[in-house]
Amino acid sequence: METIKLREEYIKLGQALKAAGLVESGVDAKFAVQDGLVKVNGETEVRRGKKLYDGDVVEFEGNQIKIIS
């Protein structure tokens, strides 16, 4: 499981996918999220701007990212 360390209070879902290298661009993140391919804490998330906080876990294409502060 990869981790992303927060620089601020939160990171948006699309930014987290890019930071982890799971998508190449914001457009790729947008389509992955809109298509229901991304889960946050086990639930499908369709909002690219969803705010992620310390302890949240993102799943995409068999990869997991944990958000840490």
Beta strands, then each sheet from edge to edge (+ up, - down):
strand 1: 2-5
strand 2: 11-12
strand 3: 38-40
strand 4: 43-44
strand 5: 51-52
strand 6: 57-60
strand 7: 63-68
sheet 1: 1+ 7+ 6- 3+ 4-
sheet 2: 2+ 5-
end
